Amino acid sequence: MKICLLNDSFAPVIDGVVNVVMNYANYLTTDHGAEVIVGTPRYPDADYSVYPYRIVPYQSFNTAAVTNGYRTGNPFTEKPMSELAGFAPDIIHTHCPASATIMARILREQVDAPVVFTYHTKYDIDIERAVKSKLAAQESIRAMVSNIEACDDVWVVSRGAGESLKALGYQGEYRVMNNGVDFERGRVDAASVAEVTKGYDLPKGVPMFLFVGRMMTYKGLPLILDALKLLSDAGQDFRMVFVGKGPDQALLEQKASELGIAGKCIFTGPIYDRDALRAWNTRADLFLFPSTFDTNGLVVREAAACGLASVLIEGSCAAEGITDGCNGFVIQQTPEAMAALLKGACGDLDHLHAVGAHAMDEIYLSWRDCVSSAYDRYQCILEEKRQGMLPKKKKLLADYLVSLTAWSMEKQEQRRRIRKELFNDFKETAVGMMENIQEAEENLGQFLGRVSDDIHREHGSSRKG
């Protein structure tokens, strides 16, 4: 099976969705023998030759200032599209509803392959943060939903994510397809933990809490700080470690200072080494994740892989599958609720660790299993296509524009190939002509040389006579 994966970012930028795409590409290739090609906006100085599958980078624009470090791709780039079409994928799987899905729709027109879309995160919140005009944000969200509805099979990473998509106006069907984690199941040895965490103020016997992710206020991080303030006021010592980076980090550090708990909070910055992250999860006593933004919360399952339980908000997507007090903790979305839970937890660390062990057994999902499920679904989609059972999409104006764009790009590629062939023919002809001219010049030179010799001989004979 030939599979084209598309996303609006890729390494060296690392986020949750990039991690998904990389794991899909790796396990589809190694476990299922699939041929994989990845299309992504080009990032400067990125080395795409180090991957065991093809990467097709296409033109991008620097929009880091308004998109938290991301670049925006141009899905109408002719040469990369030609390369993707030449690959002739059986399945096109797009992981972002913006330029990646536009490119997927254009590619579908050229190769007649089904398009799968996965809804990973609440993009509307990021759109509203980046686009200051409310009307422009609404139009962007409407365009995003229309783009998603044009896909043949829509996946979501949790039931809550599906309902979030419905709330934005999506009217189609969706399928829950879980993401996994690339952490091995099990805790890291004590020596490795000590090596990774050395140099940090982590007193033995003092409870340590952990957060891993983007430093964004909408992930509930101010709630953590407010809860820790209450915990500190109650006389409980602790250490809180924030791993990650983001535009709100300075704001959060300032808030910790204003609350008088900066000395108990550690901001490590981003950590990309997966083994180091496993060590931090092993060192912690509890993972704090009060986000109602995230649609899946892979970091919760990464924590579970290391036997670390999480504190989650009741009704959030990340709390799906969590039984309070058994394989995690579920609270109301208030600092008081979190402070109360943390105070009780600090008095019974053995119970925390037991809940973490249950999390490891019950909510851990490996990428190998998740990608296998995806591969099985790909096969079902292809069978439905062969039998003409894929749902028919109502043609909208945008669909005709996509078809026109695909046709135009295909014609441009044909013209480019014709120009290249003509140039090659002309080049061969020109080279041949030059060789003939050179040969003619050599023959003429030889002829003139012989004539000159004959004249000299005749002239010499005459003078002697």
C-alpha positions in Angstrom: 0.0 0.0 0.0 1.2 3.5 -0.9 0.3 6.1 1.7 0.8 9.9 1.6 0.9 11.7 4.9 0.4 15.4 5.0 0.7 17.9 7.8 1.4 21.6 8.2 4.5 21.0 10.2 7.3 18.5 10.6 10.7 18.2 12.3 12.7 20.2 13.3 9.4 21.6 14.8 8.2 19.0 17.3 4.7 19.0 18.6 2.0 16.4 19.3 0.8 16.2 15.7 4.3 16.0 14.3 4.9 13.2 16.7 1.8 11.4 15.4 2.9 11.8 11.7 6.4 10.5 12.5 5.1 7.4 14.3 2.6 6.7 11.5 5.4 6.9 9.0 7.7 4.7 11.0 5.3 1.9 11.9 3.5 1.8 8.5 6.9 1.3 7.0 8.5 -1.2 9.5 5.4 -3.2 10.6 3.2 -3.2 7.4 5.7 -2.8 4.6 3.9 0.3 3.3 5.5 2.8 1.0 5.2 6.2 2.7 5.7 9.7 1.5 5.3 12.8 3.7 4.4 16.3 2.4 5.2 19.3 4.7 6.0 23.0 4.4 9.7 23.5 4.1 11.6 24.6 7.2 15.0 26.3 6.7 18.0 24.2 7.3 16.0 21.0 7.9 17.7 17.8 6.7 15.0 15.7 5.2 17.4 13.0 3.9 17.8 11.4 7.4 14.4 9.7 7.4 13.7 6.2 6.1 10.8 7.5 4.0 10.5 10.2 1.4 9.8 13.8 2.5 8.5 16.3 0.0 9.0 19.8 1.4 7.1 22.6 -0.4 7.2 26.3 -0.4 6.4 28.0 3.0 6.2 31.5 4.5 7.5 32.7 7.8 4.5 33.2 10.0 6.2 32.3 13.3 5.2 35.7 14.9 1.5 34.9 14.7 1.5 31.1 14.8 3.8 30.3 17.7 6.8 29.4 15.6 5.1 27.6 12.7 5.4 28.3 9.0 2.5 28.5 6.6 2.7 26.2 3.5 1.7 27.1 0.0 -0.4 24.1 -1.2 -0.4 25.3 -4.8 3.3 24.6 -5.4 3.5 22.8 -8.8 6.7 20.8 -8.5 6.1 19.2 -5.1 2.5 18.4 -6.1 3.8 16.7 -9.2 6.2 14.6 -7.1 3.4 13.6 -4.7 1.1 12.7 -7.7 4.0 10.7 -9.3 4.1 8.6 -6.1 0.5 7.6 -6.9 -0.7 7.0 -3.3 -3.5 4.6 -2.5 -4.5 6.6 0.6 -4.0 10.3 1.4 -4.0 11.0 5.2 -4.0 14.7 6.2 -3.4 15.7 9.8 -4.2 19.5 9.6 -7.3 21.2 8.2 -5.4 24.0 6.6 -3.0 23.9 3.7 -2.3 20.2 4.2 -6.0 19.3 3.5 -6.2 21.7 0.6 -3.2 19.9 -0.9 -4.8 16.5 -0.1 -8.0 17.6 -2.0 -5.9 18.7 -5.0 -3.9 15.5 -5.0 -7.1 13.4 -4.8 -8.3 15.1 -8.1 -5.1 13.9 -9.7 -4.7 10.4 -8.4 -8.3 9.4 -7.4 -7.3 8.2 -3.9 -9.5 8.6 -0.8 -8.6 11.4 1.7 -8.6 10.6 5.4 -8.5 13.5 7.9 -7.6 13.3 11.6 -8.9 16.0 13.9 -6.2 16.3 16.6 -6.7 19.6 18.4 -9.2 22.5 18.8 -7.8 24.5 15.9 -10.5 27.1 16.4 -8.9 28.4 19.6 -5.6 28.8 17.9 -7.3 30.6 15.0 -9.1 33.0 17.4 -5.7 33.7 19.1 -4.0 34.4 15.8 -6.8 36.3 14.0 -7.8 39.4 15.9 -10.9 40.1 13.8 -13.9 38.1 15.1 -15.5 38.1 11.7 -12.3 36.9 10.0 -11.8 34.2 12.7 -15.4 33.0 12.1 -14.8 32.8 8.3 -11.5 30.9 8.9 -13.3 28.4 11.1 -16.1 28.0 8.6 -13.5 27.4 5.8 -11.7 24.9 8.1 -14.9 22.9 8.7 -15.8 22.9 5.0 -12.3 21.6 4.3 -12.8 18.7 6.7 -16.3 17.9 5.4 -14.7 17.4 1.9 -12.6 14.4 3.2 -13.8 10.8 2.6 -13.2 9.5 6.2 -12.9 11.8 9.3 -11.2 10.5 12.4 -11.0 12.1 15.8 -8.7 11.2 18.7 -11.5 11.1 21.3 -15.2 11.2 21.6 -14.9 14.7 23.1 -12.9 15.8 20.1 -15.7 14.6 17.8 -18.3 16.6 19.8 -16.0 19.7 19.7 -15.9 19.3 15.9 -19.7 19.0 15.7 -20.0 22.2 17.8 -18.1 24.1 15.1 -20.7 23.1 12.6 -19.3 19.9 11.2 -22.3 17.8 9.9 -20.6 14.6 8.8 -19.8 11.3 10.5 -16.6 10.7 12.5 -14.7 7.7 13.8 -12.7 7.6 17.1 -9.1 6.5 16.3 -6.8 6.7 19.3 -3.3 7.9 19.2 -0.6 6.1 21.1 2.7 6.9 22.8 6.2 6.0 21.8 7.4 5.5 25.4 8.1 1.9 26.4 6.0 0.6 29.2 7.9 0.7 32.5 9.8 3.1 34.8 13.3 4.3 34.2 16.1 3.0 36.5 17.1 5.2 39.4 20.6 6.0 38.1 19.3 7.4 34.8 16.7 9.4 36.7 19.4 10.9 38.9 21.6 11.7 35.9 18.8 13.5 34.0 17.5 15.5 37.0 20.8 16.4 38.6 21.3 20.1 39.3 17.7 20.8 40.0 16.3 21.6 43.5 14.4 18.3 44.1 14.8 17.4 47.8 14.3 13.8 48.7 10.9 13.1 50.3 9.3 16.3 49.0 6.4 15.6 46.6 7.1 16.5 43.0 4.4 17.4 40.5 5.0 17.6 36.7 3.5 19.2 33.6 4.8 18.6 30.1 3.5 20.6 27.1 3.3 24.0 25.5 3.4 26.9 27.9 -0.1 28.3 27.1 -2.5 29.7 29.6 -5.4 27.9 27.9 -4.0 24.6 29.0 -5.0 25.4 32.6 -1.6 26.4 33.8 -2.8 29.4 35.8 -5.1 27.1 37.7 -2.1 24.9 38.7 -0.3 28.0 40.1 -3.3 29.2 42.0 -3.8 25.7 43.5 -0.1 25.5 44.5 -0.4 28.9 46.2 -3.2 27.4 48.3 -1.2 24.3 49.0 1.8 26.4 50.1 -0.3 28.5 52.3 -1.5 25.3 54.0 2.1 24.6 54.9 2.8 21.8 52.4 6.2 21.8 50.7 6.4 20.6 47.1 8.3 21.1 43.8 6.4 21.8 40.6 8.3 21.1 37.3 7.1 22.7 34.0 8.7 21.1 30.9 8.1 22.8 27.6 8.1 26.2 25.9 5.5 28.6 24.6 4.5 32.3 24.3 3.0 32.4 27.8 6.0 31.2 29.7 7.1 34.6 30.9 3.6 35.4 32.1 3.5 32.1 34.0 6.9 32.7 35.6 5.8 36.2 36.6 2.6 34.8 38.1 4.5 32.2 40.2 6.7 35.1 41.5 3.7 37.2 42.4 2.2 34.3 44.3 5.4 33.8 46.2 5.9 30.2 45.0 8.6 30.9 42.4 11.2 29.1 44.5 9.2 25.9 44.4 8.5 26.0 40.6 11.0 24.9 38.0 10.7 25.8 34.3 13.1 23.5 32.4 12.3 24.7 28.9 11.7 22.2 26.1 13.2 18.7 26.4 13.2 16.8 23.1 15.1 13.7 24.3 12.4 11.0 24.8 14.5 9.0 27.3 15.0 12.2 29.4 11.3 12.8 29.4 10.7 9.3 30.6 13.1 10.0 33.4 11.2 13.1 34.5 7.9 11.1 34.4 9.5 8.4 36.5 10.8 11.0 39.0 7.5 12.7 39.5 4.8 11.7 42.0 1.8 13.2 40.1 1.2 14.6 36.6 -1.0 17.7 36.6 -3.0 18.3 33.4 -6.0 20.6 34.0 -6.5 21.3 30.3 -9.9 21.4 28.7 -8.3 22.4 25.4 -6.5 19.2 24.5 -8.6 16.6 22.6 -6.5 13.6 23.6 -3.7 14.5 26.0 -0.9 12.2 24.8 1.2 13.4 27.7 -1.2 11.7 30.1 -0.6 8.3 28.4 3.1 9.0 28.3 2.9 9.5 32.1 0.9 6.3 32.4 3.6 4.4 30.5 6.0 5.3 33.4 3.5 4.4 36.2 2.6 8.1 36.8 -1.0 9.0 37.5 -2.6 12.3 36.3 -5.0 14.9 37.7 -7.6 15.8 35.1 -10.6 18.0 34.7 -14.0 16.3 34.8 -15.6 16.2 31.4 -12.4 17.0 29.5 -11.3 14.9 26.6 -8.1 13.9 28.5 -10.3 12.4 31.3 -12.0 9.9 29.0 -11.3 6.4 30.2 -10.2 7.6 33.7 -11.8 6.2 36.8 -11.2 8.7 39.7 -9.0 7.2 42.3 -8.3 4.0 40.3 -6.2 4.9 37.2 -6.1 8.7 37.7 -7.8 11.6 39.4 -10.7 13.7 38.2 -11.6 17.1 39.7 -13.7 20.1 39.2 -12.1 23.0 37.3 -11.2 25.1 40.3 -7.9 25.8 42.2 -9.6 24.8 45.4 -10.5 21.3 44.0 -6.9 20.8 42.8 -5.4 22.1 46.1 -7.6 19.7 48.1 -6.6 16.7 46.0 -2.9 17.6 46.2 -3.0 18.1 49.9 -4.5 14.6 50.4 -2.1 13.1 47.8 1.0 14.5 49.6 -0.1 12.6 52.7 -0.4 9.2 50.9 2.3 8.9 48.2 1.9 5.1 48.3 -1.7 5.4 47.1 -0.5 7.8 44.3 2.0 5.3 43.1 -0.6 2.5 43.2 -2.9 4.5 41.0 0.0 5.2 38.7 0.6 1.4 38.3 -3.1 1.0 37.4 -2.8 3.7 34.8 0.2 1.9 33.3 -2.0 -1.3 33.0 -5.2 0.3 31.9 -4.8 3.5 29.8 -1.4 2.9 28.1 -1.6 2.6 24.3 1.4 1.8 22.1 1.9 3.4 18.7 2.4 0.0 17.2 -1.2 -1.0 18.1 -2.7 2.3 17.1 -1.1 2.4 13.7 -2.1 -1.3 13.1 -5.7 -0.2 13.7 -5.3 2.7 11.3 -3.8 0.4 8.6 -6.8 -2.0 9.0 -9.1 1.0 8.5 -7.2 2.1 5.4 -7.9 -1.3 3.9 -11.6 -1.0 4.7 -11.7 2.4 3.0 -10.0 1.1 -0.1 -12.5 -1.8 -0.2 -15.4 0.6 0.2 -13.9 2.6 -2.7 -13.6 -0.5 -4.9 -17.2 -1.3 -4.3 -18.4 2.3 -4.8 -19.6 2.5 -1.2 -17.7 5.7 -0.1 -20.2 8.5 0.7 -20.8 10.9 -2.1 -19.8 14.4 -1.3 -22.1 17.3 -2.3 -20.2 19.5 -4.7 -19.7 23.1 -3.5 -18.1 26.0 -5.3 -14.8 25.3 -3.5 -14.8 21.8 -4.8 -15.0 23.1 -8.4 -12.2 25.5 -7.6 -10.1 22.6 -6.3 -10.8 20.6 -9.4 -9.9 23.5 -11.6 -6.7 24.1 -9.6 -5.8 20.4 -9.9 -6.5 20.4 -13.6 -4.4 23.6 -14.1 -1.5 22.3 -12.1 -1.6 19.0 -14.1 -1.6 21.0 -17.3 1.3 23.1 -16.1 3.2 20.0 -15.2 2.5 18.6 -18.7 3.8 21.8 -20.2 6.8 21.7 -18.0 7.6 18.2 -19.1 7.1 19.1 -22.8 9.4 22.1 -22.4 12.0 19.9 -20.7 11.7 17.3 -23.6 12.0 20.1 -26.2 15.0 21.5 -24.4 16.6 18.1 -24.2 15.9 17.5 -27.9 17.3 20.9 -28.8 20.3 20.3 -26.6 21.0 17.0 -28.3 20.5 18.6 -31.7 22.7 21.5 -30.8 25.4 19.2 -29.5 25.2 17.1 -32.6 25.4 20.3 -34.8 28.5 21.5 -32.9 30.1 18.1 -33.3 29.4 18.2 -37.0 30.7 21.7 -37.3 33.8 20.8 -35.4 34.3 17.7 -37.7 33.7 19.9 -40.8 36.3 22.4 -39.5 38.8 19.7 -39.0 38.2 18.3 -42.5 38.4 21.7 -44.0 41.6 22.4 -42.2 43.1 19.1 -43.5 41.9 19.9 -47.0 43.4 23.4 -46.9 46.6 21.9 -45.6 46.8 19.5 -48.5 46.1 22.3 -51.0 48.8 24.4 -49.5 51.3 21.6 -49.7 50.4 21.0 -53.3 50.8 24.7 -54.2 54.2 24.8 -52.5 55.3 21.8 -54.4 54.1 23.1 -57.7 55.6 26.5 -57.0 58.9 25.0 -56.1 59.0 22.9 -59.3 58.3 25.9 -61.5 61.2 27.9 -60.1 63.6 25.1 -60.6 62.6 24.7 -64.3 
